[in-house]
């Protein structure tokens, strides 16, 4: 996948400690910005949406 972009939560102080994502019409890939040549996690778009929804939930709602 191409067109990697850093997380919107990456600030100037921790810009090298974040994840990057790349999207296609059917999949989303995630990689560590510190080690872009290493492994990536690629999920179908609906699974990535479910993954994000789970991360956004507070511990009380899990």
N, C-alpha and C positions, 0 to 999 in steps of 0.2 A: 504494500500500500504506500502511497505517496501523500504529500501534503500534511505532514505532521505538524501539530500545533500544541503549544504548552497549555497546561491547565490555566483557567482564568484565576485560580487561587495562587498562582506563582507571583510572588512579590519580588522586589529588587534585592532583598536580603537573602531569600532562599530560592532564587530563580533556577539554581542548578539542582535543587532537591524536589523535583516534582515529576509528574507523569505527563506524557504527551499522548495525544490521540490522533488517529487518522480515520476518516470515515469514507465509506462507499455506500451506494444505495442499499446494499444488503448486509454489510458487516461494519463493525467498529473494532479497531485495533488499539491496544494500550501498550506503552513501553515506558521504561524508566529513562528519564532524560539524562541521567548520569552515565548510563550504559546503553546507548541506542542500538549498538550492534548486537546486543545480547537478545535474549528471548522476548517475544511479544505475546500478548494474550489477545486472541481474535475471537470475537463473539458475533453471532447473528444479531442484527439490530434489536429485535424484540427482547433477546436475552440481556443485552446491554442495558436496555431501558429498565428491565426488572432489577438488574444489579444496582443501578443508580437509585432506584426507588428504595431498595433495601438499605442502602447506605444513608439515605436522607432521613430515614425513620429514627426517632429518638429511642434510646434503650427501653424506655417505658412502653413503647408501642410494638416492640419486637416480640 
